[in-house]
Amino acid sequence: MSENTGAKISYFLVGLGIGALLGILFAPKSGEETREYLAKKAEEGKEYAQRKARELRERAEEVLERGKEAVSRQRQQVSAAIEAGREAYEKAKAQ
């Protein structure tokens, strides 16, 4: 899942770079206008990357929390099984 998102971000950044180069080559605008446009697009790309990184971090935190809960449940089940085994042993030993 994270590999897929990472690939999407990589493709986005590559596309952004190619688009910027083509824009420079075929731009009917002046140099100053082109620089402003590129700066704007670079800022948009940066914001997109930051937003995606934040989303990935939130998803990772959710997965980590679910994992911790699953481990806790398993630990409780194992403890209950051990305790039941001890009780059965003590009961069998007492007879």
C-alpha positions as MATLAB code, in Angstrom:
seq = 'MSENTGAKISYFLVGLGIGALLGILFAPKSGEETREYLAKKAEEGKEYAQRKARELRERAEEVLERGKEAVSRQRQQVSAAIEAGREAYEKAKAQ';
ca = [
       0.000    0.000    0.000;
       2.734    2.461    0.916;
       4.771    1.326   -2.107;
       1.856    2.262   -4.353;
       1.529    5.722   -2.783;
       5.284    6.248   -2.971;
       5.215    5.334   -6.649;
       2.374    7.787   -7.245;
       4.337   10.556   -5.567;
       7.405    9.694   -7.631;
       5.388    9.732  -10.850;
       3.857   13.048   -9.843;
       7.256   14.622   -9.219;
       8.685   13.267  -12.485;
       5.638   14.544  -14.353;
       5.996   17.897  -12.658;
       9.623   18.138  -13.774;
       8.853   17.106  -17.361;
       5.948   19.521  -17.505;
       8.133   22.319  -16.213;
      10.796   21.642  -18.841;
       8.250   21.511  -21.656;
       6.649   24.651  -20.317;
       9.971   26.476  -20.444;
      10.707   25.286  -23.965;
       7.343   26.206  -25.423;
       6.305   29.075  -23.161;
       4.969   32.152  -24.907;
       5.440   34.062  -21.666;
       8.325   36.227  -20.598;
      11.085   34.870  -18.427;
       9.726   36.545  -15.313;
       6.226   35.178  -15.882;
       7.646   31.725  -16.526;
       9.702   31.852  -13.325;
       6.627   32.885  -11.325;
       4.628   30.062  -12.897;
       7.346   27.501  -12.122;
       7.674   28.756   -8.554;
       3.910   28.438   -8.120;
       3.895   24.890   -9.512;
       6.880   23.924   -7.367;
       5.043   25.202   -4.287;
       1.944   23.223   -5.289;
       4.092   20.109   -5.688;
       5.686   20.682   -2.300;
       2.279   21.101   -0.648;
       1.011   17.949   -2.359;
       4.017   15.961   -1.169;
       3.604   17.269    2.378;
      -0.112   16.428    2.369;
       0.563   12.893    1.125;
       3.334   12.415    3.693;
       0.960   13.543    6.443;
      -1.724   11.114    5.197;
       0.811    8.270    5.116;
       1.944    9.060    8.643;
      -1.669    9.059    9.884;
      -2.343    5.721    8.191;
       0.830    4.264    9.667;
      -0.212    5.445   13.123;
      -3.632    3.815   12.679;
      -2.077    0.535   11.557;
       0.367    0.648   14.464;
      -2.463    1.245   16.927;
      -4.478   -1.649   15.494;
      -1.385   -3.844   15.759;
      -0.881   -2.883   19.393;
      -4.520   -3.692   20.135;
      -4.214   -7.086   18.417;
      -1.069   -7.913   20.399;
      -2.809   -6.881   23.612;
      -5.790   -9.137   22.823;
      -3.470  -12.047   22.029;
      -1.531  -11.459   25.238;
      -4.779  -11.528   27.247;
      -5.878  -14.737   25.536;
      -2.534  -16.415   26.204;
      -2.620  -15.286   29.852;
      -6.156  -16.640   30.220;
      -5.114  -19.958   28.648;
      -2.102  -20.226   30.957;
      -4.250  -19.462   33.986;
      -6.836  -22.061   32.892;
      -4.037  -24.587   32.477;
      -2.700  -23.855   35.957;
      -6.153  -24.221   37.459;
      -6.695  -27.524   35.642;
      -3.297  -28.752   36.823;
      -3.980  -27.759   40.420;
      -7.414  -29.378   40.266;
      -5.979  -32.598   38.805;
      -3.137  -32.567   41.330;
      -5.552  -32.170   44.242;
      -7.581  -35.285   43.261;
];
